[in-house]
Amino acid sequence: MNVTGYDLIERFEQFAPPTLAETGDPIGLAIGTLNKPIQRVMVTLDVRPEVVQEAIEKQIDFIFAHHPPMFKPAKNLISDDPQNEMYFELIKHDIAVYAAHTNLDVAPGGMNDWLADLIDLHHAETMTVTKSRPYKKLAVMVPKENETEVREALTQAGAGNMGSTYKDCSYTLEGIGRFKPVEGAHPTIGDIGKSEETHEVKIEFAVSEQDLPKVVHALLEAHPYEVPVYDVYTIENLSEEFGLGRVGDLAEPIKLQDFVTQLKETFGVSGLRYITTNPDKLIQRVAVCGGDGGKFYQDALKKGADVYITGDVYYHTGHDMLADGLSVIDPGHHIEQICKPKLKELFEQWCTENNWHLDIVSSELNTDPFRFS
Ligand SMILES: [Zn+2]
């Protein structure tokens, strides 16, 4: 099936809704249009002139980036400027550019979860909560004999998932349903013009806002009635929390110094910086935040982390971390390149699910500006 930019982005934004992004983050479509068929998508961490050349050579029509290409807005369109020249090249070759930045960092199963998985953190939880969203309650009335099949269809679609620790939560009440089908109705139970009473149950679930459309879809598919009765309302006292960074535990305690050596290999970096008063100290609880996370280090401390992994740590922040007794490992910002294989994998999965004909290409360039000597 042919795919447009809209199709891909609509699916992506169910996974990482733009509402999860930090205020002022220039996420979303930056160049071109979503309103065109696409065939070849390239995933990249950064959009740099050399990446754009790579995209042109590979006949890409859509670039999906983690870092927004126009972080600083253009003040003119004079093409002598290398940044502007890059925009010209993209427009000339009809390559659209879309970026998912802090919404991808925050998304469950997104950047920070990828990094936590990579370093094998167990029981990873959010480090810095940035957004919360009330759960919805879904109540559905169903004939008693259909209770199990409807409940199972709904839980399979995500109803009753309470965070990562409880699944399939529901509550059932028995009652009497009353209705009178009139002219034009095709009732499953009862006859036209005759009042009916049926033995029904009401099943209630908490549902995350994100899962609600697919849960309602499953309800409409599984419910035996022509017009299923269900209510959706907002739960005022129960919210899902989203945020930056993850904190979890390593399977075994390890000496900080050895962990540093191990991380060099895990992240494939030829050097990294670290801050500690004691390289021999045993660590087990680890916080990680992709990108520039120095400003959140107090949250790593509050969550009991022995060590905090993040990029772009500033000199004076390093002094504060040291004084506060937190060990920190800075493997650089470029470790976020993990987004390339991970996004490719996700997009390929969606292609299979939707029968989309789309080539997903991962940029082969290393966009890390830093080298180690
Ligand atoms: Zn970043």
Boltz pocket constraint, residues with backbone or C-beta under 6 A from the ligand:
constraints:
  - pocket:
      binder: B
      contacts: [[A, 67], [A, 290], [A, 291], [A, 292], [A, 333], [A, 336]]
      max_distance: 6.0
